């Protein structure tokens, strides 16, 4: 295979990463070409062993690599079982934990729904988790989605899914300390803390 084909194939692979365009993908490839062979070998090893060392928590469905069957948040008995926060992706949990204002449980939806009908969320898994959490004293579900059109559309869909539980659960959403268009992953800790404390019924 000609070298240019190898370069272009790797560029294309990097382009498929979230937020990475053609120019940045090409910069990654040429950075790797200029890097010492040991650095490339280490990166290759880390990628190849990723699936072996990282798994999904059976309860919140976030990726993690710690010991035990469940992740550290789900295994922590000191957390509040009456609260369940629904987030789009794993990185959102990191942002919320950084704010140090929430001590409940999590569920990772695995994506958002677009107005054009694309995307998906983990509906069946969520239904299973809700039933299990209700048996443990769940009283409130918090919709912690990005303040984007996709986030709003996903929240609307989740409200429909949660409608049968309204007699048992309070359904809330983060307060609008979040500016329109902001992704939760990139919001500062103080804003997230305020948004959680000022959450409202949804």
Rosetta constraint file for C-alpha pairs under 8 A:
AtomPair CA 1 CA 5 HARMONIC 6.57 0.50
AtomPair CA 1 CA 6 HARMONIC 7.05 0.50
AtomPair CA 2 CA 6 HARMONIC 6.73 0.50
AtomPair CA 3 CA 7 HARMONIC 6.28 0.50
AtomPair CA 4 CA 8 HARMONIC 6.08 0.50
AtomPair CA 5 CA 9 HARMONIC 6.02 0.50
AtomPair CA 6 CA 10 HARMONIC 6.28 0.50
AtomPair CA 7 CA 11 HARMONIC 6.13 0.50
AtomPair CA 7 CA 29 HARMONIC 6.86 0.50
AtomPair CA 8 CA 12 HARMONIC 6.11 0.50
AtomPair CA 9 CA 13 HARMONIC 6.26 0.50
AtomPair CA 10 CA 14 HARMONIC 6.27 0.50
AtomPair CA 10 CA 29 HARMONIC 6.77 0.50
AtomPair CA 11 CA 15 HARMONIC 6.20 0.50
AtomPair CA 11 CA 22 HARMONIC 7.10 0.50
AtomPair CA 11 CA 25 HARMONIC 5.19 0.50
AtomPair CA 11 CA 26 HARMONIC 5.32 0.50
AtomPair CA 11 CA 28 HARMONIC 7.81 0.50
AtomPair CA 11 CA 29 HARMONIC 6.34 0.50
AtomPair CA 12 CA 16 HARMONIC 6.67 0.50
AtomPair CA 12 CA 22 HARMONIC 7.66 0.50
AtomPair CA 12 CA 25 HARMONIC 7.42 0.50
AtomPair CA 13 CA 17 HARMONIC 7.45 0.50
AtomPair CA 14 CA 20 HARMONIC 6.94 0.50
AtomPair CA 14 CA 25 HARMONIC 5.14 0.50
AtomPair CA 14 CA 28 HARMONIC 7.77 0.50
AtomPair CA 15 CA 20 HARMONIC 5.32 0.50
AtomPair CA 15 CA 21 HARMONIC 5.51 0.50
AtomPair CA 15 CA 22 HARMONIC 5.87 0.50
AtomPair CA 15 CA 25 HARMONIC 5.56 0.50
AtomPair CA 16 CA 20 HARMONIC 7.09 0.50
AtomPair CA 20 CA 24 HARMONIC 6.13 0.50
AtomPair CA 20 CA 25 HARMONIC 6.29 0.50
AtomPair CA 21 CA 25 HARMONIC 6.05 0.50
AtomPair CA 22 CA 26 HARMONIC 6.15 0.50
AtomPair CA 23 CA 27 HARMONIC 6.31 0.50
AtomPair CA 24 CA 28 HARMONIC 6.34 0.50
AtomPair CA 25 CA 29 HARMONIC 6.52 0.50
AtomPair CA 26 CA 30 HARMONIC 6.36 0.50
AtomPair CA 27 CA 31 HARMONIC 6.00 0.50
AtomPair CA 28 CA 32 HARMONIC 6.27 0.50
AtomPair CA 29 CA 33 HARMONIC 6.29 0.50
AtomPair CA 30 CA 34 HARMONIC 6.19 0.50
AtomPair CA 31 CA 35 HARMONIC 6.09 0.50
AtomPair CA 32 CA 40 HARMONIC 6.53 0.50
AtomPair CA 35 CA 39 HARMONIC 6.37 0.50
AtomPair CA 35 CA 40 HARMONIC 6.89 0.50
AtomPair CA 36 CA 40 HARMONIC 6.77 0.50
AtomPair CA 37 CA 41 HARMONIC 6.13 0.50
AtomPair CA 38 CA 42 HARMONIC 6.10 0.50
AtomPair CA 39 CA 43 HARMONIC 6.24 0.50
AtomPair CA 40 CA 44 HARMONIC 6.12 0.50
AtomPair CA 41 CA 45 HARMONIC 6.12 0.50
AtomPair CA 42 CA 46 HARMONIC 6.15 0.50
AtomPair CA 43 CA 47 HARMONIC 6.24 0.50
AtomPair CA 44 CA 48 HARMONIC 6.16 0.50
AtomPair CA 45 CA 49 HARMONIC 6.12 0.50
AtomPair CA 46 CA 50 HARMONIC 6.00 0.50
AtomPair CA 49 CA 53 HARMONIC 6.32 0.50
AtomPair CA 50 CA 54 HARMONIC 5.85 0.50
AtomPair CA 51 CA 55 HARMONIC 7.05 0.50
AtomPair CA 53 CA 65 HARMONIC 5.82 0.50
AtomPair CA 54 CA 63 HARMONIC 6.38 0.50
AtomPair CA 54 CA 64 HARMONIC 5.43 0.50
AtomPair CA 54 CA 65 HARMONIC 4.54 0.50
AtomPair CA 55 CA 63 HARMONIC 5.43 0.50
AtomPair CA 55 CA 64 HARMONIC 5.72 0.50
AtomPair CA 55 CA 65 HARMONIC 6.35 0.50
AtomPair CA 56 CA 61 HARMONIC 5.12 0.50
AtomPair CA 56 CA 62 HARMONIC 5.34 0.50
AtomPair CA 56 CA 63 HARMONIC 4.43 0.50
AtomPair CA 56 CA 64 HARMONIC 6.24 0.50
AtomPair CA 57 CA 61 HARMONIC 4.69 0.50
AtomPair CA 57 CA 62 HARMONIC 5.60 0.50
AtomPair CA 57 CA 63 HARMONIC 6.40 0.50
AtomPair CA 57 CA 64 HARMONIC 7.02 0.50
AtomPair CA 57 CA 69 HARMONIC 7.10 0.50
AtomPair CA 57 CA 70 HARMONIC 5.12 0.50
AtomPair CA 57 CA 71 HARMONIC 5.51 0.50
AtomPair CA 58 CA 69 HARMONIC 7.78 0.50
AtomPair CA 58 CA 70 HARMONIC 6.48 0.50
AtomPair CA 59 CA 70 HARMONIC 7.13 0.50
AtomPair CA 59 CA 74 HARMONIC 6.95 0.50
AtomPair CA 59 CA 107 HARMONIC 7.36 0.50
AtomPair CA 59 CA 129 HARMONIC 6.80 0.50
AtomPair CA 60 CA 74 HARMONIC 7.15 0.50
AtomPair CA 60 CA 105 HARMONIC 7.88 0.50
AtomPair CA 60 CA 106 HARMONIC 5.58 0.50
AtomPair CA 60 CA 107 HARMONIC 4.22 0.50
AtomPair CA 60 CA 108 HARMONIC 5.85 0.50
AtomPair CA 61 CA 107 HARMONIC 6.53 0.50
AtomPair CA 61 CA 108 HARMONIC 5.76 0.50
AtomPair CA 62 CA 71 HARMONIC 7.92 0.50
AtomPair CA 62 CA 89 HARMONIC 7.77 0.50
AtomPair CA 62 CA 90 HARMONIC 5.58 0.50
AtomPair CA 62 CA 107 HARMONIC 7.65 0.50
AtomPair CA 62 CA 108 HARMONIC 6.04 0.50
AtomPair CA 63 CA 90 HARMONIC 7.04 0.50
AtomPair CA 64 CA 71 HARMONIC 6.49 0.50
AtomPair CA 66 CA 71 HARMONIC 6.84 0.50
AtomPair CA 66 CA 72 HARMONIC 7.57 0.50
AtomPair CA 67 CA 71 HARMONIC 7.98 0.50
AtomPair CA 70 CA 74 HARMONIC 6.07 0.50
AtomPair CA 70 CA 75 HARMONIC 5.83 0.50
AtomPair CA 71 CA 75 HARMONIC 6.07 0.50
AtomPair CA 72 CA 76 HARMONIC 5.99 0.50
AtomPair CA 73 CA 79 HARMONIC 7.65 0.50
AtomPair CA 73 CA 105 HARMONIC 7.11 0.50
AtomPair CA 74 CA 105 HARMONIC 6.74 0.50
AtomPair CA 74 CA 106 HARMONIC 7.89 0.50
AtomPair CA 79 CA 103 HARMONIC 5.24 0.50
AtomPair CA 79 CA 104 HARMONIC 5.26 0.50
AtomPair CA 79 CA 105 HARMONIC 6.88 0.50
AtomPair CA 80 CA 103 HARMONIC 5.87 0.50
AtomPair CA 80 CA 104 HARMONIC 4.38 0.50
AtomPair CA 80 CA 105 HARMONIC 6.72 0.50
AtomPair CA 81 CA 104 HARMONIC 6.11 0.50
AtomPair CA 81 CA 105 HARMONIC 6.39 0.50
AtomPair CA 81 CA 133 HARMONIC 7.33 0.50
AtomPair CA 81 CA 136 HARMONIC 6.60 0.50
AtomPair CA 81 CA 137 HARMONIC 6.21 0.50
AtomPair CA 81 CA 138 HARMONIC 5.81 0.50
AtomPair CA 82 CA 104 HARMONIC 7.11 0.50
AtomPair CA 82 CA 136 HARMONIC 7.74 0.50
AtomPair CA 82 CA 137 HARMONIC 5.39 0.50
AtomPair CA 82 CA 138 HARMONIC 3.89 0.50
AtomPair CA 82 CA 139 HARMONIC 4.82 0.50
AtomPair CA 82 CA 140 HARMONIC 6.19 0.50
AtomPair CA 83 CA 104 HARMONIC 4.89 0.50
AtomPair CA 83 CA 105 HARMONIC 5.94 0.50
AtomPair CA 83 CA 138 HARMONIC 5.99 0.50
AtomPair CA 83 CA 139 HARMONIC 6.29 0.50
AtomPair CA 83 CA 140 HARMONIC 5.06 0.50
AtomPair CA 83 CA 141 HARMONIC 6.07 0.50
AtomPair CA 83 CA 142 HARMONIC 7.40 0.50
AtomPair CA 84 CA 104 HARMONIC 6.04 0.50
AtomPair CA 84 CA 105 HARMONIC 4.73 0.50
AtomPair CA 84 CA 106 HARMONIC 5.37 0.50
AtomPair CA 84 CA 107 HARMONIC 7.04 0.50
AtomPair CA 84 CA 138 HARMONIC 7.22 0.50
AtomPair CA 84 CA 140 HARMONIC 6.33 0.50
AtomPair CA 84 CA 141 HARMONIC 4.86 0.50
AtomPair CA 84 CA 142 HARMONIC 6.12 0.50
AtomPair CA 85 CA 104 HARMONIC 7.27 0.50
AtomPair CA 85 CA 105 HARMONIC 6.16 0.50
AtomPair CA 85 CA 106 HARMONIC 4.77 0.50
AtomPair CA 85 CA 107 HARMONIC 6.20 0.50
AtomPair CA 85 CA 141 HARMONIC 5.80 0.50
AtomPair CA 85 CA 142 HARMONIC 4.58 0.50
AtomPair CA 85 CA 143 HARMONIC 6.12 0.50
AtomPair CA 85 CA 144 HARMONIC 6.36 0.50
AtomPair CA 86 CA 106 HARMONIC 6.02 0.50
AtomPair CA 86 CA 107 HARMONIC 4.97 0.50
AtomPair CA 86 CA 108 HARMONIC 6.05 0.50
AtomPair CA 86 CA 109 HARMONIC 6.63 0.50
AtomPair CA 86 CA 141 HARMONIC 7.25 0.50
AtomPair CA 86 CA 142 HARMONIC 6.09 0.50
AtomPair CA 86 CA 143 HARMONIC 5.22 0.50
AtomPair CA 86 CA 144 HARMONIC 5.65 0.50
AtomPair CA 86 CA 145 HARMONIC 7.53 0.50
AtomPair CA 87 CA 92 HARMONIC 6.37 0.50
AtomPair CA 87 CA 93 HARMONIC 7.24 0.50
AtomPair CA 87 CA 106 HARMONIC 7.35 0.50
AtomPair CA 87 CA 107 HARMONIC 6.33 0.50
AtomPair CA 87 CA 108 HARMONIC 5.12 0.50
AtomPair CA 87 CA 109 HARMONIC 5.94 0.50
AtomPair CA 87 CA 143 HARMONIC 6.96 0.50
AtomPair CA 87 CA 144 HARMONIC 5.24 0.50
AtomPair CA 87 CA 145 HARMONIC 5.80 0.50
AtomPair CA 88 CA 92 HARMONIC 6.94 0.50
AtomPair CA 88 CA 108 HARMONIC 5.73 0.50
AtomPair CA 88 CA 109 HARMONIC 4.99 0.50
AtomPair CA 88 CA 110 HARMONIC 5.56 0.50
AtomPair CA 88 CA 111 HARMONIC 5.09 0.50
AtomPair CA 88 CA 112 HARMONIC 6.40 0.50
AtomPair CA 88 CA 144 HARMONIC 7.80 0.50
AtomPair CA 88 CA 145 HARMONIC 6.28 0.50
AtomPair CA 88 CA 146 HARMONIC 7.92 0.50
AtomPair CA 89 CA 93 HARMONIC 7.47 0.50
AtomPair CA 89 CA 108 HARMONIC 5.60 0.50
AtomPair CA 89 CA 109 HARMONIC 6.57 0.50
AtomPair CA 89 CA 110 HARMONIC 5.44 0.50
AtomPair CA 89 CA 111 HARMONIC 6.36 0.50
AtomPair CA 90 CA 94 HARMONIC 7.08 0.50
AtomPair CA 90 CA 108 HARMONIC 6.47 0.50
AtomPair CA 91 CA 95 HARMONIC 6.54 0.50
AtomPair CA 91 CA 185 HARMONIC 5.69 0.50
AtomPair CA 92 CA 96 HARMONIC 6.23 0.50
AtomPair CA 92 CA 184 HARMONIC 5.82 0.50
AtomPair CA 92 CA 185 HARMONIC 4.67 0.50
AtomPair CA 93 CA 97 HARMONIC 6.02 0.50
AtomPair CA 93 CA 106 HARMONIC 7.73 0.50
AtomPair CA 94 CA 98 HARMONIC 6.17 0.50
AtomPair CA 94 CA 185 HARMONIC 7.66 0.50
AtomPair CA 95 CA 99 HARMONIC 6.74 0.50
AtomPair CA 95 CA 184 HARMONIC 7.13 0.50
AtomPair CA 95 CA 185 HARMONIC 5.61 0.50
AtomPair CA 95 CA 186 HARMONIC 7.32 0.50
AtomPair CA 95 CA 187 HARMONIC 7.23 0.50
AtomPair CA 95 CA 188 HARMONIC 7.59 0.50
AtomPair CA 95 CA 189 HARMONIC 6.82 0.50
AtomPair CA 95 CA 192 HARMONIC 7.89 0.50
AtomPair CA 96 CA 100 HARMONIC 7.03 0.50
AtomPair CA 96 CA 101 HARMONIC 7.67 0.50
AtomPair CA 96 CA 102 HARMONIC 7.20 0.50
AtomPair CA 96 CA 189 HARMONIC 7.10 0.50
AtomPair CA 96 CA 192 HARMONIC 6.53 0.50
AtomPair CA 96 CA 193 HARMONIC 7.73 0.50
AtomPair CA 97 CA 101 HARMONIC 7.39 0.50
AtomPair CA 97 CA 102 HARMONIC 6.96 0.50
AtomPair CA 98 CA 189 HARMONIC 5.85 0.50
AtomPair CA 99 CA 188 HARMONIC 7.75 0.50
AtomPair CA 99 CA 189 HARMONIC 4.10 0.50
AtomPair CA 99 CA 190 HARMONIC 6.19 0.50
AtomPair CA 99 CA 192 HARMONIC 6.20 0.50
AtomPair CA 99 CA 193 HARMONIC 5.43 0.50
AtomPair CA 100 CA 189 HARMONIC 7.86 0.50
AtomPair CA 100 CA 193 HARMONIC 7.31 0.50
AtomPair CA 101 CA 193 HARMONIC 5.47 0.50
AtomPair CA 101 CA 196 HARMONIC 7.36 0.50
AtomPair CA 101 CA 197 HARMONIC 7.81 0.50
AtomPair CA 102 CA 193 HARMONIC 7.94 0.50
AtomPair CA 102 CA 196 HARMONIC 7.56 0.50
AtomPair CA 107 CA 126 HARMONIC 7.52 0.50
AtomPair CA 109 CA 121 HARMONIC 5.08 0.50
AtomPair CA 109 CA 122 HARMONIC 5.31 0.50
AtomPair CA 109 CA 123 HARMONIC 7.90 0.50
AtomPair CA 109 CA 126 HARMONIC 7.80 0.50
AtomPair CA 110 CA 120 HARMONIC 7.54 0.50
AtomPair CA 110 CA 121 HARMONIC 5.68 0.50
AtomPair CA 110 CA 122 HARMONIC 6.44 0.50
AtomPair CA 111 CA 119 HARMONIC 6.67 0.50
AtomPair CA 111 CA 120 HARMONIC 6.02 0.50
AtomPair CA 111 CA 121 HARMONIC 5.54 0.50
AtomPair CA 112 CA 119 HARMONIC 5.76 0.50
AtomPair CA 112 CA 120 HARMONIC 5.97 0.50
AtomPair CA 112 CA 121 HARMONIC 6.16 0.50
AtomPair CA 112 CA 150 HARMONIC 6.17 0.50
AtomPair CA 112 CA 151 HARMONIC 6.43 0.50
AtomPair CA 112 CA 154 HARMONIC 5.73 0.50
AtomPair CA 113 CA 117 HARMONIC 6.58 0.50
AtomPair CA 113 CA 118 HARMONIC 5.95 0.50
AtomPair CA 113 CA 119 HARMONIC 4.67 0.50
AtomPair CA 113 CA 120 HARMONIC 5.67 0.50
AtomPair CA 113 CA 121 HARMONIC 7.22 0.50
AtomPair CA 113 CA 150 HARMONIC 5.81 0.50
AtomPair CA 113 CA 151 HARMONIC 7.49 0.50
AtomPair CA 113 CA 153 HARMONIC 6.45 0.50
AtomPair CA 113 CA 154 HARMONIC 5.20 0.50
AtomPair CA 114 CA 118 HARMONIC 5.28 0.50
AtomPair CA 114 CA 119 HARMONIC 6.15 0.50
AtomPair CA 114 CA 149 HARMONIC 7.74 0.50
AtomPair CA 114 CA 150 HARMONIC 5.04 0.50
AtomPair CA 114 CA 153 HARMONIC 6.78 0.50
AtomPair CA 114 CA 154 HARMONIC 7.55 0.50
AtomPair CA 115 CA 149 HARMONIC 7.82 0.50
AtomPair CA 115 CA 150 HARMONIC 6.80 0.50
AtomPair CA 115 CA 153 HARMONIC 6.75 0.50
AtomPair CA 122 CA 126 HARMONIC 6.05 0.50
AtomPair CA 123 CA 127 HARMONIC 6.26 0.50
AtomPair CA 124 CA 128 HARMONIC 6.39 0.50
AtomPair CA 125 CA 129 HARMONIC 6.19 0.50
AtomPair CA 126 CA 130 HARMONIC 6.03 0.50
AtomPair CA 127 CA 131 HARMONIC 6.42 0.50
AtomPair CA 128 CA 132 HARMONIC 6.42 0.50
AtomPair CA 129 CA 133 HARMONIC 5.94 0.50
AtomPair CA 130 CA 134 HARMONIC 5.94 0.50
AtomPair CA 131 CA 135 HARMONIC 6.54 0.50
AtomPair CA 132 CA 136 HARMONIC 6.76 0.50
AtomPair CA 133 CA 137 HARMONIC 6.47 0.50
AtomPair CA 133 CA 138 HARMONIC 5.35 0.50
AtomPair CA 134 CA 138 HARMONIC 4.60 0.50
AtomPair CA 134 CA 139 HARMONIC 7.37 0.50
AtomPair CA 138 CA 169 HARMONIC 7.41 0.50
AtomPair CA 139 CA 168 HARMONIC 6.89 0.50
AtomPair CA 139 CA 169 HARMONIC 4.94 0.50
AtomPair CA 139 CA 170 HARMONIC 6.19 0.50
AtomPair CA 140 CA 169 HARMONIC 5.23 0.50
AtomPair CA 140 CA 170 HARMONIC 4.56 0.50
AtomPair CA 140 CA 171 HARMONIC 5.74 0.50
AtomPair CA 140 CA 172 HARMONIC 7.28 0.50
AtomPair CA 141 CA 169 HARMONIC 6.91 0.50
AtomPair CA 141 CA 170 HARMONIC 6.33 0.50
AtomPair CA 141 CA 171 HARMONIC 4.94 0.50
AtomPair CA 141 CA 172 HARMONIC 6.26 0.50
AtomPair CA 142 CA 171 HARMONIC 6.01 0.50
AtomPair CA 142 CA 172 HARMONIC 4.81 0.50
AtomPair CA 142 CA 173 HARMONIC 5.24 0.50
AtomPair CA 142 CA 174 HARMONIC 7.13 0.50
AtomPair CA 143 CA 155 HARMONIC 6.74 0.50
AtomPair CA 143 CA 171 HARMONIC 7.55 0.50
AtomPair CA 143 CA 172 HARMONIC 6.12 0.50
AtomPair CA 143 CA 173 HARMONIC 4.52 0.50
AtomPair CA 143 CA 174 HARMONIC 6.60 0.50
AtomPair CA 144 CA 173 HARMONIC 6.07 0.50
AtomPair CA 144 CA 174 HARMONIC 5.75 0.50
AtomPair CA 144 CA 184 HARMONIC 7.94 0.50
AtomPair CA 145 CA 151 HARMONIC 5.30 0.50
AtomPair CA 145 CA 152 HARMONIC 7.46 0.50
AtomPair CA 145 CA 155 HARMONIC 7.14 0.50
AtomPair CA 145 CA 174 HARMONIC 7.83 0.50
AtomPair CA 145 CA 183 HARMONIC 7.90 0.50
AtomPair CA 145 CA 184 HARMONIC 6.78 0.50
AtomPair CA 146 CA 150 HARMONIC 7.94 0.50
AtomPair CA 146 CA 151 HARMONIC 5.05 0.50
AtomPair CA 146 CA 152 HARMONIC 7.66 0.50
AtomPair CA 146 CA 181 HARMONIC 7.40 0.50
AtomPair CA 146 CA 182 HARMONIC 6.08 0.50
AtomPair CA 146 CA 183 HARMONIC 4.58 0.50
AtomPair CA 146 CA 184 HARMONIC 5.00 0.50
AtomPair CA 147 CA 151 HARMONIC 5.89 0.50
AtomPair CA 147 CA 152 HARMONIC 6.73 0.50
AtomPair CA 147 CA 178 HARMONIC 6.50 0.50
AtomPair CA 147 CA 179 HARMONIC 6.67 0.50
AtomPair CA 147 CA 180 HARMONIC 5.03 0.50
AtomPair CA 147 CA 181 HARMONIC 5.12 0.50
AtomPair CA 147 CA 182 HARMONIC 5.33 0.50
AtomPair CA 147 CA 183 HARMONIC 6.36 0.50
AtomPair CA 147 CA 184 HARMONIC 7.62 0.50
AtomPair CA 148 CA 152 HARMONIC 6.17 0.50
AtomPair CA 148 CA 180 HARMONIC 6.20 0.50
AtomPair CA 148 CA 181 HARMONIC 4.46 0.50
AtomPair CA 148 CA 182 HARMONIC 6.42 0.50
AtomPair CA 148 CA 183 HARMONIC 7.14 0.50
AtomPair CA 149 CA 153 HARMONIC 6.10 0.50
AtomPair CA 149 CA 181 HARMONIC 7.53 0.50
AtomPair CA 150 CA 154 HARMONIC 6.05 0.50
AtomPair CA 151 CA 155 HARMONIC 6.11 0.50
AtomPair CA 152 CA 156 HARMONIC 6.29 0.50
AtomPair CA 153 CA 157 HARMONIC 6.43 0.50
AtomPair CA 154 CA 158 HARMONIC 6.17 0.50
AtomPair CA 155 CA 159 HARMONIC 6.18 0.50
AtomPair CA 156 CA 160 HARMONIC 6.61 0.50
AtomPair CA 157 CA 161 HARMONIC 6.43 0.50
AtomPair CA 158 CA 162 HARMONIC 6.00 0.50
AtomPair CA 159 CA 163 HARMONIC 5.95 0.50
AtomPair CA 159 CA 202 HARMONIC 7.66 0.50
AtomPair CA 162 CA 166 HARMONIC 6.76 0.50
AtomPair CA 165 CA 169 HARMONIC 5.84 0.50
AtomPair CA 166 CA 170 HARMONIC 6.46 0.50
AtomPair CA 166 CA 171 HARMONIC 7.24 0.50
AtomPair CA 170 CA 201 HARMONIC 7.18 0.50
AtomPair CA 171 CA 201 HARMONIC 5.81 0.50
AtomPair CA 171 CA 202 HARMONIC 5.52 0.50
AtomPair CA 172 CA 199 HARMONIC 6.32 0.50
AtomPair CA 172 CA 200 HARMONIC 5.22 0.50
AtomPair CA 172 CA 201 HARMONIC 4.13 0.50
AtomPair CA 172 CA 202 HARMONIC 4.59 0.50
AtomPair CA 173 CA 199 HARMONIC 5.46 0.50
AtomPair CA 173 CA 200 HARMONIC 5.65 0.50
AtomPair CA 173 CA 201 HARMONIC 6.41 0.50
AtomPair CA 173 CA 202 HARMONIC 5.75 0.50
AtomPair CA 174 CA 195 HARMONIC 5.06 0.50
AtomPair CA 174 CA 196 HARMONIC 5.28 0.50
AtomPair CA 174 CA 198 HARMONIC 6.87 0.50
AtomPair CA 174 CA 199 HARMONIC 4.34 0.50
AtomPair CA 174 CA 200 HARMONIC 6.64 0.50
AtomPair CA 175 CA 194 HARMONIC 7.39 0.50
AtomPair CA 175 CA 195 HARMONIC 4.27 0.50
AtomPair CA 175 CA 196 HARMONIC 6.33 0.50
AtomPair CA 175 CA 197 HARMONIC 7.56 0.50
AtomPair CA 175 CA 198 HARMONIC 4.91 0.50
AtomPair CA 175 CA 199 HARMONIC 4.24 0.50
AtomPair CA 175 CA 200 HARMONIC 6.17 0.50
AtomPair CA 176 CA 195 HARMONIC 6.13 0.50
AtomPair CA 176 CA 199 HARMONIC 8.00 0.50
AtomPair CA 177 CA 191 HARMONIC 6.01 0.50
AtomPair CA 177 CA 192 HARMONIC 7.49 0.50
AtomPair CA 177 CA 194 HARMONIC 6.44 0.50
AtomPair CA 177 CA 195 HARMONIC 5.10 0.50
AtomPair CA 178 CA 182 HARMONIC 6.68 0.50
AtomPair CA 178 CA 187 HARMONIC 7.61 0.50
AtomPair CA 178 CA 191 HARMONIC 6.71 0.50
AtomPair CA 178 CA 192 HARMONIC 7.43 0.50
AtomPair CA 178 CA 195 HARMONIC 6.75 0.50
AtomPair CA 182 CA 186 HARMONIC 7.40 0.50
AtomPair CA 182 CA 187 HARMONIC 7.09 0.50
AtomPair CA 183 CA 187 HARMONIC 6.73 0.50
AtomPair CA 184 CA 192 HARMONIC 7.97 0.50
AtomPair CA 187 CA 191 HARMONIC 6.69 0.50
AtomPair CA 187 CA 192 HARMONIC 6.64 0.50
AtomPair CA 188 CA 192 HARMONIC 6.45 0.50
AtomPair CA 189 CA 193 HARMONIC 6.08 0.50
AtomPair CA 190 CA 194 HARMONIC 6.24 0.50
AtomPair CA 191 CA 195 HARMONIC 6.07 0.50
AtomPair CA 192 CA 196 HARMONIC 6.13 0.50
AtomPair CA 193 CA 197 HARMONIC 6.21 0.50
AtomPair CA 194 CA 198 HARMONIC 5.96 0.50
AtomPair CA 195 CA 199 HARMONIC 5.92 0.50
